[in-house]
Each structure stands twice: as structure tokens, then as C-alpha cells.
Amino acid sequence: MSDDFDDIQAIFFEECAEGLATAEAGLSAMRDGDVSAEVIAGVFRAVHSIKGGAGAFGHGALTAFAHTFENVLDEVRAGRIAPTQGVVGVMLTAFDVLSDHVEAARGTAPSPADAAALAALEKVLENRGAPAAPAAAPAALAEPPVVAVDDFGFTPVAVSLDDFDAPPAPDTAWVVTFRPSRAALANAGEPLLIVRELERLGGEMVSVDSSAVPGLADLDPEDACLAWTLRVPGEVAEVDILDCFDFIDPDSFVDVARAAPAADAPIADDPGAEAGADDMGFTPVAVALDDLVAEVAPPPPVVPESAPVAPVASAPKPAADGAQTIRVDLGKLDMLLNLVGELVIRNSILADRLSPADRQRVELPELARLTRQIQDNVMSLRAQPIRQAFSRVPRLLRDLSAGTGKAIRLETHGETTEVDKGVIEKIGDPLTHLIRNAADHGLESAEERVAAGKPAEGMIRLSAEQRGARIFVRVEDDGRGIDRERVRAKAIERGIITADAQLSNEEIDQLICAPGFSTAEKVSNISGRGVGMDVVRSNVEALGGRVEILSVPGRGTTFTMALPLTLAILDGMIVRLAGQRFVLPLAHVLETVQPEPGQMKRLSPTNEVIDMRGDYVPVRRVSDIFGIDDARAVADPIVVIVESESSGKVGLVVDLIDDRREVVIKSLEQNLHPVRGLGGATILGDGSIALILDIDALVASPNRYLPKGMAA
């Protein structure tokens, strides 16, 4: 029983992670000025769901904090508290504490100190979001009393206009409509239990919709076909009503709305009100009560321009058909992916061992097509929006902004770009270090920025895009840029390079990735220990990717992580070099050329080019790069024209091209160690091992990826 409980609780924590991501996205949108009803309702639902699940599993501290947070969101959603920047700031802080409570409930962190955040939430509720009580109006401008004097001998009385304010009318009743999922009964969900909960709150049945009940011949007793409409007293809190629906199926329909007020009879319907003059000489006029209310209703409050206008509740939208989903353990997906990889290898073995006629007879092409479809579907199961990796950045920046005293604005682009789940899980640390580096080293203080003619608020832009078989994740700031003289001096001081080393600007920039390198004057809780950028480069290279740095002094720095789209399978070209077989990723290949005499020219002992229709493309010999003995090289080599992000078009010289093949990527890091220039290994159809070439590393300049060995 304990194992079952743990499994269910694990699902709850997965839902917490999804809810926190939704809440943070909504709160960030509110901070940026989007205070629409949909955004606020999304944040409310996320916090409400976390509270409900936490209560079910007995996480008392999480439940209590989420309940107070939810109360504030409910008031904002109802329009009783305006979502000003001050209120949103309090809610962002509360969100951070809520995240810590979730981690504490999970057992991965200590219980957070939440007293200050709770006090701030309670203050918002107490003041209705106002920062402070308004000052009293000067006596000279105070509203004068109205003196009532008539001709009937009554004593005049001084009456303030405020005395005429009618007491607020009680809230109108709630109308609750509930249509359970058709599979509710089959999933052990009893809709009548929810109906009874609503009746315990004082709800009264209004109607039962049986229009979806099929004929007797088609009736399935496990199908839920009814819908209920109940009227719940207006004094019941909406949160208490929503609590009744915490554990319903996601494709159920629930609508909770205030009932429309009943229309009152017009005054003119009074039988004593006849047309014509009355005893006082006035002509009677038929006026509806609603018209009088419209005439005497106070004007709408003026909201300061600095504060967002409170949202107006929108009409409930019809429920969309819920997507049928199921949660699957990631380990099972990994196992399935490994099996698909083995299937690809077996398909390659058959292709190698069968003659062309036999391949057609056993329908090998059809088998290859089905294998590819299975592979694509399995890969799509592992593909996740990179938003999951980006979601931790807003909180990190809030902490960094407070720690550095710098105002920082975050811009994100390409959050919906999909990438393999394994990649998302492994870029968290590199992304964190890049953001910390940009906030601490990249951005100047507000005073420095203003003096340089920049806005006082710094900007960090986080973006992702897919190009071919790679994902490019960029962290860009508009700060001071890299001080190359200072970097070079520090590198010489620490013995990373010699004083007479001749390095280009790009190579100097790469020095910041050296182990132990730091330009910080003192160690702080943000930087200074020299482990940040080294971790970035090591982790990214372990994924088969690389880090590019582009810096312009005075304008900012851009770090680009070029990562593989998937860590599992790729389309490759099998090439031979000095008797050995290698795999070239097809995503980089543009064309292949059998050079004619004179088409390749040597400009220096180490530099060659090839004439491609009037354009000269640099050529690299892979045997020279890896130091392979070229005694077995063929007389007429082939040049494969590839394109890389860093160096553009480059020709790679190989001996032969064997085949095009889908290959399963095996990590060198897990089985050996990372090797620059190699992106992994694979098993070919005959059981032999072929190394997968890393195109970007091969075509880069020899010193580009300093400092490992520090070629100088």
C-alpha cells in the first residue's frame, strides 16, 4: 500500500511542477502588464490545485501557505484588489516561497521561512492592495453637510451625503454547472459525491440534464451521461465550491458563475400611478428601477496610470474536448528508445547481409520505413518544450537582481522549441551559470549604464531556435562586454597562457572558460570561485555540443550553446579514412565533390582551398586533424562540403563514401571520456564500431576551443 501511495504522491509532485510553471508564467505576464482575466485565472487555478493536492497528502505547511496565497489571488480575480505592480511583486515573492514549500514537501529541501511572505499577503488582503491609507482631506475641502429644511415644521438636521449610502446587498447566488467526464465512473469517480458536497454547502438542485443519455440498446452503465445545475448561496466562498472539484477528470466540465439579478418591476406598474398631473402639480413619469440605479450609481473609480486596471471577469468559455493523456515514467521511455535503437542496428545488419534481390523479397525497405516511423514517434514522446529549462530563470534573476542591486529585465524567445528530454535535464547547470555570469559580470550598475548613455535597467535575453539537427540556446546581455586586456592579464597571472602567446579576440574570449579562471575581485555568493564558465563548457561538450562567445565592448556579450536535437539517433554518411570508418552527420552535409586536377590549391603548408564554381572554400584533411597515418590514403580523395555555425562552408577530405545510414548514438563520455572532434560512437550493421564526427569542432580553428592543452 505504501508503494501505491508513493506512486500517487509522485504524480502529485509532477503536477506541482506543471502548476508552478504555469503560475510563474502567469505572474511574469502580470508583471509585464498583462492582467487579463485569463492570465489571473490561470495562476489561481495552479495555486488552487497545489493546495488541494497538498491537503490530500497531509502537507500542512504547504497547504496553509497556498491557502493564504490563493485568497489573495481570489480577490484579484474577483476585481476587489487591483493587480498593481506592488501587489504582483508580493505575489512573485510568495510564488518563490511556494516553490520552496513544494521542494520541502518533496523532501529535497528544508522547510522555508515563510513568515515575511505570509505577512505581506495578509497586508495585501487587509489593505485591499492599497500601499497605505489615504490622507484625510483638508478641512476647507471637506464635504459640507446638507441641511434639510422643509415646510412641515420638522427640525432641520445636518446630514452627510455618506449617510445616504445604502448597505451593500448580499452577494447573489452561485450557479454551478457540472458535467463529469464520460469515463468518470469507469475511473472510480462518483459524480453524485460531488453533488452531495455542493448540497452540504447549501446548494439546491435546479435541473438535471439527461439529453446525453443514449437509448437502452446503446446504454453503458459505466458511462456518466448526466449533468447537474445547482444554486449555491452567495455567501459561500468560490474557493470552497471549487474545492469540491479537486479530483475530477481533466475533461469534465465545471462552470461556477454568479446568478444574474432578477429584474424588478418598474415603478410605473403601480396601479395608483395614473398619467396626468398629481396633487403637487408634477407629471408622473414611468421609470424602471434599473434606470434609477444607473442614474445614482457612483462613477467608476479612477485607477492611476501606474497601476494596471483590475480585470473584468469574462464569460465562461465552453469546455474544449480534453486531450487524452497518460503519465509514463521516463525510464520506460528510455528503455523503449534503446530497443528502437537495437531495431535500427538489426535493420542495418540485414541490409548488409542480404543481396538487393533478397532485400526486396523480404520487404526490407518496408521494414526500414516502419522502423523509421516507430523511431520518430518514440522521439516525439521524449521531445519537450525548452520552456521547462527556461522556467527557472525568472526566479534566479529576481534573486540576482536583489543580490547585485541591479535592475534586470528578462526577455525570452523560442520557449516552445522542442528538444530531447535528456538535453533539457542536462542544460540546467550551464544555463544557471550563464545567467549568473551575465548578471554579475556582464551588466553594469545603474550609475555606470546611465553614464554610458544606456537605460538604467539592464537586459538579459534568453532564446532558443532549431537549425537542422541542432538547438541553439543563447544568453545575451546588453552590458559592458568582455574586457579582453583584463582577461589576458588574469590568464597570464594564473599561468593559463604565456606572456608571449599570440591570441585572437575570439581566443581571448574563450579563456574565460578555463578551469579556475575568474576576474572577480572578491569571492561572493554569486561569483569569484572560477568554476562557472568551466562547468558550462564541460557540460555542453559532454552533450556533444559547444559554447560560442561573441562580445562587443560597450554593447554586450552573447553566449551560444549549440546542442544536439536528440541524444539517440541521427542520419549519417558513412565515410572511410585510412581504412577506418567514420560517420558524418547528414544535417551538416551540403554536397560531395570528386576534385578535378587543379581544383584544389595549397596556399601554404597548412592551408588548402577548393574552387567551387568560382568560390574558394577552405579545406581540412581529417587525417591531419586526428593525426592518422595516411599511408593507406587513396590517390583520388573525395571532398565533402559541410556547413557549420561557426565557420560557414568547409571541405573535409575523406577517402571514400560507403553509405547513408541511420545510426544509434552511443556516448563517449559514459563509456570512455569526451574527445574533441568526436560526437560519439555507433555500432554498424557488421558489428564494428564507427566514430561520429563533430563537424563544428573539426572545422574550427585549432586554437578556437582553448584552453585544453592551450595551443598557442
Secondary structure, 3 states (H helix, E strand, C coil): CHHHHHHHHHHHHHHHHHHHHHHHHHHHHHHCCCCCHHHHHHHHHHHHHHHHHHHHCCCHHHHHHHHHHHHHHHHHHCCCCCCCHHHHHHHHHHHHHHHHHHHHHHCCCCCCCCHHHHHHHHHHHHHCCCCCCCCCCCHHHCCCCEEECCCCCCCCEEECHHHHCCCCCCCCCEEEEEECCCCCCCCCCCHHHHHHHHHHCCCEEEEEECCCCCCHHHCCCCCCCCEEEEEECCCCCHHHHHHCCCCCCCCCEEEEEECCCCCCCCHHHCCCCCCCCCCCCCCCCCCCHHHHHHHHCCCCCCCCCCCCCCCCCCCCCCCCCCCCCCCCCHHHHHHHHHHHHHHHHHHHHHHHHCCHHHHHHCCHHHHHHHHHHHHHHHHHHHEEECHHHHCCHHHHHHHHHHHHCCCEEEEEECCCCEEEHHHHHHCHHHHHHHHHHHHHHHCCCHHHHHHCCCCCCEEEEEEEEEECCEEEEEEEECCCCCCHHHHHHHHHHCCCCCCCCCCCHHHHHHHHHCCCCCCCCCCCCCCCCCCHHHHHHHHHHHCCCEEEEEEECCCEEEEEEEEECCCCEEEEEEEEECCEEEEEEHHHEEEEECCCCCCEEEEECCEEEEEECCEEEEEEEHHHHHCCCHHHCCCCCEEEEEEECCCEEEEEEECEEEEEEEEECECHHHHCCCCCCEEEEEECCCCCEEEEECHHHHHCCCCCCCCCCCCC
